[in-house]
Amino acid sequence: MAEYKIRDYRDSDYEVVRELISHGMSEYVPSVCTHVLKLPWVLFVLTCIFLMLLCSSKSFILPFMAVTLLLALGRQVLGYCWSLYIDHCLQEDLQDIRKTYMEGEGSHFWVVDAEDSIVGTVAALPSEENVKELLLKRMSVRKDFRGLGIAKALSREVISFARQRGYKAVVLNTMVVQVEAKKMYESVGFKKYLEYVMPTLYGKLINFKISKYRYDIFPAS
């Protein structure tokens, strides 16, 4: 098992951290495409197009090629939309990591060192919904270092940080495609308390659900 160390973020980590998080987010594109492809209305539209072309052309080649082309086009559109979302994140809280996470009393950013590289990140900010809750954000572990317990260790680091500063709970948001992340958070002790469809036209169109999780921090006995 590779040895790793969790430490505080440094300014020299900036580019590597942004690249790690960006790459980790881009890995969800195939999962998003699969999610969309399973939607009943998408399957219905593709089936109708296939049958209409089949009836008009009397051949399997044209409808097959048309549906394949539509799938490829849809993959490109979803990939482009997802890249815009990643760019938005990089221009939001990740634009100035030190200012966002390291200068406030109730916020922080950690990285994971292993084999002379940064292989993981996690951050925490006071929740805008409840001043007694700490929001866990920017959890990312490099693909070749997953399964070693790094994500769990990072989660516990945030929980410890929250406990030391008197927060009552740690909360976080997950997307419908983050199946493995949900299992990991649940294994640490987080519990889902709310699920809703992303309140945007795009979110409603593809039934993109957001799940909110909470880890309650009880006073030490």
N, C-alpha and C positions, 0 to 999 in steps of 0.2 A: 504493500500500500504506500502510495506517495505521501511524503510528509508535507504538511502545509501549515501556514501561519496566518492568522487574521490580524490585521493591523489597521491603523488609521490611514485615511487617504492623505496623499501628499500632492502638491502641485505638479510634481514631475510625472505623476500617474495619469494626468489629464487625457492625453491622446489615446493611450492604451485602454483606459476605462471606457471612453466613448466608443471606441472600436469594438470592444468586447460586448458591451450592451447592445450596440447596433447589430452586430452579427447574431447575437442570441435572439433578438427580436425577429430578424429576417428568417430564422429557421421555422417560424410558424406559418409561412406562406403556404406550403403544401397542406398543412392541417386546415387552414382557412378555406382553401380550394375544395378539400374533401367535405368540409362542413357545408359549403354552399351547394355542392353537387348532390348532397343528400336531401336538400329541401324539396318538399313535395311539388311546389310550383315550378321549380327548375326542372325536375324530372318530367313533369307534365309538358312543359314547353318543348323540351328536347324530343320527347316522344312524338308530340304533334308534328314537329318539323320533320322528323324522320319519316313518319307515316305519310305526310303530305307529299314529300319528295319521292317516296317509294311508289305511291299511287300514280304520280304524274310521269315519272321516268321509267317505271317498270324495271328498275335496276337497283341493286343494293349499293352499287359503287357511289353514285351521286349522293344519296342520303347519308351514307357512311362518311364520305369525305366532308360533307357539309357540317355534320355534327362534330366531327373531329376538329374542323376549322373553328367552329364556335367555342369548343372547349379550350382550344389553344388561345383564342382571343380573350376568353374569359379569364384564363390564367394570367395573361399579360395585364389585363385591367386590374385584377385583384392585386397582383404584385406591385403595380404602380401605385394603387391606393395605399397599400401597406407601406411602401417606401415613403410616401408623403407623411404618414403617421410617424414613422421613425424619425424623419427630418424634423417634425414638429417637436418630438421629445428632445432631440439634440439641441433645438433652439429654445427649449423651455427651461426646465430645471437643470439640465446637463450643460447648458451654455456656460454657466459660471458655477462649477461644482462647489468651490470653496465658499462663495457668497451664499449659495442656497443651503448648503448642508453643514459647513464647518464653522460658521460665524455666529450661529444662534445657539442659545442654551439648550433648547430641546430638540436639536437636530444633529445628525451625524452621518458620516459616510465611511464605510469600511471596505477594504480590499483583501484579497487572499493571495499570498505569495506561495508558490510551489515551483520547484525546479527553475529558480531564477526568473520566473514570469508571474504576471498577475493573471490568475485563473478564475477569480470570482469577485463579485461585488454585492453590496447591499447598502441601503440607505434608510434613514428614518427622518420623518418630519412630524411636527405637531399636526393633528388632524384639524381640518377646517370645520368639520361637523361637530366635534366635541373636544373641548380643551383638555379633557381628562384622558384622551386617547392619543396614542402615537401611531402614525401611519408608516407601515413598512413599504418601501419602494425599491425599485431598481435591483431586484434579486436576479443575478445572472451568474451561471457557472459554465466555464468552457466545456464543450461537449466531451472532450477526451478526459475530463476530470470529474465527470458525473458518476454517481453511484458510490462515492467515497465518503458520503456523509457531510460534505462541505455545505450544502444548502441548509441542512438541519443545524449545523454549527452556526451558520450566519443568522438563522432565525432565532436561535437561543441568545446570540450576541445582542440582537435588537431587544429581545424580551428582557435581558439583564439590564440593558441601558434604560429601558422604560421603567423597570422596577426601582432602580437606583434614583430615578428622578421623580418618583411618586405618581406615575401614570397608572390609571386603573385598568387599561387594556391596550393591546396592540392590535391594530386592524389592518387589513389589506384587501386589495381588489384582484380578482383573477378573471381571465377571459374564458369563454367556452372552450377554446382550443387548448388551454393549458391543463390538460388532463393529469399529466405526471406531477406538475407543480401542486395541484390540488391534493393529490394523494400524499405528497411530502408534507404540506402544511398540516393536513389532518393528522399525520403520524406524530407531529410535534405537539399537537394539542389544540390547534386552531379549529373553530367550529363555524360552519356556514350559517349566517343569520339572515341573509337577504339575497335574492336573485332577481334581476330585472333585465329587460331588453334595452340595449344601448339607445338612449332617446334621441337618435338622429335618423334621418331618412334612410341612410345607408344601413344603420344598425337594425332598423325595423324591417327593411327589405330582406335582409339575410338572417333575421332572427338571431342577432349576435348578442348573446347573454353575458352579463357581468355578474359574478358572484362575489359577495362581500363576506370576509371571514374575520373572526375575532378570537383573541386569546385573552381571557380575563386574568388579571393579576390580583391575587388575593394577598392580604396582609400577612407578613411572616408570623407564624405562631410562636 
